[in-house]
Amino acid sequence: QVQLVESGGGLVQPGGSLRLSCAASGSIFSRSAMAWYRQAPGEQRELVARITRFESTNYADSVKGRFTISRDNAKSTVYLQMNSLKPEDTAVYYCNLVDLFRQSYWGQGTQVTVSS
C-alpha cells in the first residue's frame, strides 16, 4: 500500500512563494507518474501539474510560468514550487500517484491560503 504525505502548505501574502512536498512510501515511486491537484471551497478538484516517470511535465494554464513541479526519485518525493501566488490559488492541494497499473493514490491534502 502506498502512502503519500504532503507538507509545506500555509498562509502566504499575494506575490509570495511556497514549496509543497509529497513523500511517498513503498518502492514504486520512480516508476509512477506524480501530480498535484487542488480543490477550492465549492469547486471541483482540478489538476495543477503533472510529472511522468520520464520527467515530462504539464501544467494547468492558470499556473504556467508560476509553478514548477519536480521529483527526486532517490527521496521518493515530488515538489511543487509555487511563485507569484495569487488569492485564487487558495485551495487544499493534494498529491497524487498513478502506478504502472493505473492504480491511483492520494495524499491527505495540505491547505494553501493566499491572503493579505
N, C-alpha and C positions, 0 to 999 in steps of 0.2 A: 504494500500500500504506500502510495506517495503522499507525503505531507509537504505543504507549502506554507512558509511563514513569512509574511510581509513585515517590513518595518520602514521607518523614515517619514511617515506622514506627520502632519502637524498644521499649525497656523502660520501663515506667511502673508506679508503685505503684497499688494499688487506690484508686479515688476520683480519680485523676488524669485528665489530658486529653492528647490528641494530635490533630494535624490532618494528615490524609493529603492528598496532592496527586497528580493524574494529568494529565500534559501529553500532548496528542495532536498528532501531526504531520498534515500534509495540510490540506485545506480543507473537510472535510465536518463538522467538529465541531459547528458551530451548527445543523446540520440533523439531528443524531443524538441518540438517547437515550443517556444515560450511566448507569452503575450501578456500585456496589461490591458485590462478593461476598466471602465469606470461607470458608476451609476450615481446620478444626482437625484435628489428627492423628487418623486413623481415622474421620473424619467426611466426609460428602458436602459439596460446595461449596453454600453457601446464599446467597440474596440478602439483602443488608443494607439497601440503599437504592437508589432509582432516581429519576432526574430526566429528564423528557421535554424535547424541544426547546422546548416551551411553558412549561417550568419547573414543571410539575406534579410532585409528589413522592409517593413512598410508601415505607414503612419496614417492616422486619420487626418483629413485636410485641416482640421481645426488646430492641430498641434504641430504640423510640419514646420521645420525651421526653429522650433522652440524646444521640443522634446527629443531626447535621444535614448534609444533602447540599446542595451549591450548585454553580453553574457560572459561569465567566467566559468568555463567547464570544470576547471580544477577545484573551484569552490562551490560548484553546483548552485550558482547564484545568477540571477538576472537583475539588471538595474534599469531604472528609468530616471534619467536626468531631466528635470523639468526647469526650464529657464523662462524668464519673462512671463511669469504666471499672471493669469487674469482671474477676476472673480468667477467667470463662467467655467473655470477649471475646477471649481469646488465640487467635490464628489467623494464617494468611497471608491478607492482604487483596489482592484482585485488582480492577483497574479493567476495565470492560467498555464497549465502544461498539457500538451497533447502528445501522447507517445506514438510509437510506430503503428500501433493497432487502433489508433484514433480514439483511445480512451482519454477522457478529459478530466483534469483535476483542478480544483480551485483552492485558493487561499481564503483566509477569513476576512480579508479586506483591511485597508488602512485609510483613515479619514484624512483628506487634504482640504483645508479651508483657506481660501484666499480672500482676505478682507483687511481693510484699513481700520 
